Amino acid sequence: MGDSQSTSDKLIVRNDALEAMGMALKEEIVELKEEFTIYKDALESGMLTSRPKQCDVPKPKKFKEARSVREVDNFP
């Protein structure tokens, strides 16, 4: 009879451990759902877009001087 008591005690301990693991997993799932909701809201509002903002860049002025082929050939 002592052997069945030992087996029963082991099963109770194992059951308690499994219940604790199940509760920990449920809490983790709740936290992950909350984090997912935050990221989803951020994406929907456009906060996490990777597009750079457009900025105005000044355009270069036209070259007004005469160009000489000799000067281009003699360029150091």
LINRAJO-V204413 format. One record per helix or strand of 3 or more residues. SS is the DSSP state (hx for helix, st for strand). FROM is the first residue (numbers start at 1). TO is the last residue. If there is no record, write none. Layout:
BEGIN
SS,FROM,TO  SS,FROM,TO
END
This chain:
BEGIN
hx,2,45  hx,69,73
END
